[in-house]
Amino acid sequence: MTGMTLPEVKWLAAAVTLNMLFTPLACHGQTAEPQAGEKAEIESPKLNEQSKVEEKVTVPKADTPRILGWKEWVWVVNPSTVLRAKLDTGARTCSIHAINIETLEIDGKKWVKFTICDPENEKGVRHRHKAPVLRMAKIKNDAGSLDTRYVVPLVFQIGDQKMEAEFTLNDRSHMVCEILIGRNALKDLGVVDSSRTSILGKPGKPAPQKPSAPKAVPVKE
């Protein structure tokens, strides 16, 4: 630095120091920006051909379960046969009060004929019905012994819900209700509130269909 004054030497040393500080260093993993006219190379991410995009599945919310009282009105077999039913989550199968049970054979299969009625109402509706025997069930009675009962399919309606379920035929004249609705039907009906009764009321008879009025036919003049 011959011919340079001391202030000039200090200024040159400071400039060299600043230049070294701001120069990008390759060892630090930094890449200098491309100069004008140069194309920057961008590495595309590698795609896994076997990877699949998982779609979000929306699980629909379950409908609010219907609340039933521990005693409800039910029509069975025929809308005119309305009886009281006890909804019992402790019972597996439904049961109905049936009297005058007779066995018969239809097309080589065993059927039974029986009467459905309200034992406390002698003037009430008495419905004679026949149904195929699905099986025989062993049911423990109040004395602790086993009774053999017929199991038949019956259609019934509670509230506005109509369905078919298996019923055992039994003398329920000494029971609280003529019909017992067990778990085999309750699982499709709703939730039983043991503190309430007759929440749904009596199921109404289906309204008779009125004959439709004949359509007026335009007469061409």
C-alpha positions as CSV (number, residue, x, y, z in Angstrom):
1,M,0.0,0.0,0.0
2,T,2.8,2.3,-1.0
3,G,1.8,6.0,-1.5
4,M,-1.4,5.7,0.5
5,T,-2.0,7.7,3.5
6,L,-3.0,6.2,6.9
7,P,-6.7,7.2,6.6
8,E,-6.9,5.7,3.1
9,V,-5.4,2.4,4.4
10,K,-8.0,2.2,7.2
11,W,-10.8,2.9,4.8
12,L,-9.6,0.1,2.4
13,A,-9.3,-2.4,5.3
14,A,-12.9,-1.6,6.4
15,A,-14.3,-2.1,2.9
16,V,-12.6,-5.5,2.5
17,T,-14.0,-6.6,5.9
18,L,-17.6,-5.6,5.0
19,N,-17.3,-7.4,1.6
20,M,-16.3,-10.6,3.4
21,L,-19.2,-10.4,5.8
22,F,-22.0,-10.0,3.2
23,T,-20.7,-12.6,0.7
24,P,-23.0,-15.7,0.7
25,L,-21.1,-18.8,1.9
26,A,-21.7,-22.1,0.2
27,C,-20.7,-24.0,3.3
28,H,-23.7,-22.5,5.1
29,G,-26.1,-24.1,2.7
30,Q,-27.1,-20.8,1.0
31,T,-27.5,-20.5,-2.7
32,A,-26.9,-17.3,-4.5
33,E,-29.8,-15.9,-6.5
34,P,-29.6,-16.5,-10.2
35,Q,-28.2,-13.7,-12.3
36,A,-30.1,-12.0,-15.0
37,G,-30.7,-14.3,-18.0
38,E,-30.2,-17.5,-15.9
39,K,-33.0,-19.9,-15.2
40,A,-33.4,-21.1,-11.6
41,E,-33.8,-24.9,-11.3
42,I,-36.6,-26.0,-9.0
43,E,-36.6,-29.6,-7.9
44,S,-40.1,-31.1,-8.1
45,P,-41.2,-33.1,-5.1
46,K,-41.1,-36.9,-5.6
47,L,-44.5,-38.4,-5.8
48,N,-45.2,-41.9,-4.5
49,E,-47.3,-43.7,-7.1
50,Q,-48.8,-46.0,-4.4
51,S,-49.9,-43.2,-2.2
52,K,-53.6,-42.5,-2.1
53,V,-55.5,-39.4,-1.1
54,E,-57.7,-40.1,1.9
55,E,-61.1,-38.6,1.5
56,K,-62.9,-37.2,4.5
57,V,-65.9,-39.3,5.3
58,T,-68.7,-37.5,7.0
59,V,-70.5,-39.7,9.5
60,P,-74.2,-38.7,9.7
61,K,-75.5,-38.0,13.1
62,A,-77.8,-40.6,14.5
63,D,-81.5,-39.6,14.7
64,T,-82.7,-38.7,18.2
65,P,-84.1,-41.9,19.7
66,R,-87.8,-42.1,20.4
67,I,-88.8,-42.0,24.0
68,L,-91.3,-44.5,25.1
69,G,-93.1,-45.0,28.4
70,W,-92.9,-48.3,30.3
71,K,-96.6,-48.7,29.5
72,E,-98.0,-47.9,26.1
73,W,-101.1,-48.7,24.0
74,V,-100.6,-51.1,21.1
75,W,-102.9,-52.5,18.5
76,V,-102.0,-56.0,17.4
77,V,-103.0,-58.0,14.3
78,N,-106.0,-55.7,13.7
79,P,-106.3,-51.9,14.3
80,S,-109.5,-52.6,16.3
81,T,-107.6,-54.7,18.8
82,V,-106.0,-52.1,21.1
83,L,-104.4,-53.5,24.2
84,R,-102.1,-52.3,27.0
85,A,-98.4,-53.2,26.6
86,K,-95.6,-53.3,29.1
87,L,-92.2,-52.4,27.6
88,D,-89.7,-54.5,29.5
89,T,-86.0,-54.3,28.7
90,G,-85.4,-57.3,31.0
91,A,-87.4,-59.6,28.7
92,R,-85.9,-61.1,25.6
93,T,-89.0,-61.9,23.6
94,C,-92.5,-60.3,23.3
95,S,-95.5,-62.0,24.7
96,I,-99.2,-61.7,24.3
97,H,-102.3,-62.8,26.2
98,A,-103.9,-65.7,24.2
99,I,-106.7,-68.0,25.1
100,N,-108.4,-71.0,23.4
101,I,-105.2,-72.1,21.7
102,E,-105.7,-74.8,19.1
103,T,-103.1,-76.5,16.8
104,L,-103.7,-77.2,13.2
105,E,-101.7,-78.2,10.1
106,I,-101.6,-76.2,6.9
107,D,-99.6,-77.4,3.9
108,G,-97.7,-79.8,6.2
109,K,-96.6,-77.0,8.6
110,K,-97.8,-76.4,12.2
111,W,-100.1,-73.5,12.9
112,V,-102.0,-72.3,15.9
113,K,-105.4,-70.6,16.2
114,F,-106.0,-68.4,19.3
115,T,-108.1,-65.6,20.6
116,I,-106.7,-62.1,21.5
117,C,-108.6,-60.1,24.0
118,D,-108.5,-57.9,27.1
119,P,-109.2,-60.3,30.0
120,E,-110.5,-57.4,32.1
121,N,-113.0,-56.3,29.5
122,E,-115.6,-59.0,28.8
123,K,-117.4,-56.7,26.4
124,G,-114.3,-55.8,24.6
125,V,-113.1,-56.9,21.2
126,R,-112.2,-60.6,20.9
127,H,-110.1,-61.3,17.8
128,R,-109.7,-64.9,16.6
129,H,-106.3,-65.2,14.8
130,K,-104.1,-68.0,13.3
131,A,-100.4,-67.9,12.7
132,P,-97.6,-70.3,11.8
133,V,-95.5,-71.7,14.7
134,L,-91.9,-70.5,14.3
135,R,-90.6,-72.5,17.3
136,M,-91.2,-73.6,20.8
137,A,-89.7,-71.5,23.7
138,K,-88.9,-72.5,27.2
139,I,-89.9,-69.6,29.5
140,K,-89.4,-69.6,33.3
141,N,-92.6,-68.8,35.1
142,D,-93.1,-67.1,38.4
143,A,-92.7,-70.4,40.3
144,G,-89.3,-70.9,38.8
145,S,-90.3,-73.8,36.6
146,L,-90.1,-73.8,32.8
147,D,-93.2,-73.4,30.5
148,T,-93.3,-74.5,26.9
149,R,-94.9,-71.8,24.7
150,Y,-95.6,-71.3,21.0
151,V,-93.7,-68.5,19.3
152,V,-95.6,-66.9,16.4
153,P,-95.0,-63.7,14.2
154,L,-97.5,-60.9,14.9
155,V,-97.9,-57.4,13.4
156,F,-98.4,-54.6,15.9
157,Q,-98.3,-50.8,16.0
158,I,-97.2,-48.5,18.8
159,G,-97.6,-44.8,18.2
160,D,-97.1,-44.4,14.5
161,Q,-94.6,-47.2,14.2
162,K,-95.7,-50.5,12.7
163,M,-93.6,-53.6,12.7
164,E,-93.6,-57.4,13.0
165,A,-92.0,-59.3,15.9
166,E,-92.0,-62.8,17.5
167,F,-94.5,-63.3,20.3
168,T,-94.9,-66.1,22.8
169,L,-98.6,-67.1,23.5
170,N,-99.4,-67.1,27.1
171,D,-102.2,-66.6,29.6
172,R,-101.5,-63.1,30.9
173,S,-104.8,-62.5,32.7
174,H,-102.9,-62.1,36.0
175,M,-100.4,-59.7,34.5
176,V,-100.4,-55.9,34.5
177,C,-100.7,-55.7,30.7
178,E,-102.0,-58.0,28.0
179,I,-98.9,-57.5,25.9
180,L,-95.2,-57.6,26.9
181,I,-92.7,-55.9,24.5
182,G,-89.3,-57.4,24.9
183,R,-85.8,-56.5,23.7
184,N,-86.3,-58.2,20.3
185,A,-88.7,-55.4,19.4
186,L,-87.5,-52.5,21.7
187,K,-84.1,-52.4,19.8
188,D,-86.0,-51.0,16.8
189,L,-88.5,-48.9,18.7
190,G,-86.6,-46.5,21.0
191,V,-85.6,-45.8,24.6
192,V,-87.9,-46.7,27.5
193,D,-88.4,-44.0,30.2
194,S,-89.3,-46.0,33.4
195,S,-90.8,-42.9,35.0
196,R,-93.5,-42.2,32.3
197,T,-96.5,-44.0,30.8
198,S,-98.6,-43.6,27.7
199,I,-96.3,-41.1,26.0
200,L,-97.5,-42.0,22.5
201,G,-101.2,-42.3,23.3
202,K,-103.5,-44.8,21.6
203,P,-102.6,-45.7,18.1
204,G,-105.4,-44.4,15.9
205,K,-107.2,-46.5,13.4
206,P,-106.2,-45.9,9.8
207,A,-108.5,-43.3,8.2
208,P,-110.8,-44.8,5.6
209,Q,-109.9,-43.9,2.1
210,K,-112.6,-41.7,0.5
211,P,-113.4,-42.6,-3.1
212,S,-111.9,-40.1,-5.4
213,A,-114.4,-38.0,-7.3
214,P,-114.6,-38.7,-11.0
215,K,-112.6,-36.3,-13.1
216,A,-114.6,-34.0,-15.3
217,V,-114.2,-34.8,-18.9
218,P,-114.3,-31.7,-21.1
219,V,-116.9,-31.9,-23.8
220,K,-115.9,-30.7,-27.2
221,E,-118.6,-28.5,-28.8
